[in-house]
Amino acid sequence: MSDERIRFFLPGPTWVLADAREAMTAPAIGHRGASFKALYASLQAPLRATLRTGGDVLLASGSATLVMESAVVSTVRGSILHLTGGAFAERWLAISRTHGLDADQVSVPWGEAVAPDLVREALRRKRYDAVAVTHNETSTGVLQPLREIARAVREESDALVLVDAVSSLAGVELETDDWGLDVVLAGTQKAIAAPPGLTVFTVSERAAERAAAKPNRGFYTDLLRYRDKHAAGGTITTPPIPIVRALDRQLARIVGEGLPARWERHHRLHGMTREWAARRGFAYASAENAHSPTVGCLRPPEGVAAPALVARLAEEGIVVGGGYGAWKQETFRIGHMGEVRETDLTALFDAIEGAAAGLSGVAA
Ligand SMILES: Cc1ncc(COP(=O)(O)O)c(C=O)c1O
């Protein structure tokens, strides 16, 4: 592991370690030449290990929202069910509606997880082409019970399971094949800890068949176009090659750590945060049974305003995330994902305590 000290705890983009940053400075190559083809091909094994699939893992040049849109545009003809309870799940619902799809939602209050039985009930009431799940809702720090939700969808229907794994992949247990997930997508800038600009994703055979039956899938949003180009050894458009190089470096680190060990480290980081928060009067905004292992969404103690706390830390060169949307004023977020280690978090806790004490006028 690197001994680089991390003082950057945004819940994405996350800190990129020096060797991955340096990988981006290699001389230019063309994306249809032999060097890039070899680089692209070498990503498959670590990507499959990271997404826990025996199938192909595809690469889109663009942030995760592009593939959220592509997934619904490519596979949904009639109705889609979105599981909502935070800003990113709501964004996905808005995307479906923008495309004129019949989009319903199982909605829970912000901070809560969706009970799989609610999904079962919705699927018994109406047929859906797909169910869209935000595995880890970064705005509220909530992890959804994806395995159980996917099982409910499989048992109750033939709907595809579309998964936004943006802030869970490579940080939280996720089994694409074993859990029967049809499209799993994640940007490179969260727990993978590479720079932003690329999205990795899977497309199951079932999803590809549904897509083939849909007449208009757009161009940049056509999942099958990505599959075809992948079979030919590359991407559909010019990729951000420096970021591909950084991803290559990061994937080697991820595979070297091992996925179960990486999941375990994220659980430990969450456990530390939870223990510290309880001791120091910071309260989780997410429900007790739904805390995310990658991002803690917290309310500061009485008398300390969350935006002021974020600003005070920034003055010290320490970056945490502000609250999101409706929770902007009352919460702040600690992204403990990617390459963050226990020692980084301990130093952060000390800094937060100092900043909070300064703001409330109490000695640390
Ligand atoms: C859960 C989740 N979904 C989707 C997105 C959107 O990702 P991007 O900004 O890469 O399009 C984010 C970004 O933070 C996210 O956290």
The ligand as an ORCA input file, in Angstrom:
! r2SCAN-3c Opt
* xyz 0 1
  C     -24.787      7.151     -6.705
  C     -24.418      8.055     -7.827
  N     -25.005      7.893     -9.014
  C     -24.706      8.668    -10.054
  C     -23.799      9.688     -9.948
  C     -23.495     10.534    -11.131
  O     -22.219     10.265    -11.532
  P     -21.453     11.173    -12.602
  O     -21.250     12.493    -11.954
  O     -20.192     10.377    -12.788
  O     -22.285     11.236    -13.821
  C     -23.156      9.915     -8.729
  C     -22.191     11.013     -8.579
  O     -21.803     11.388     -7.512
  C     -23.473      9.066     -7.646
  O     -22.877      9.239     -6.471
*
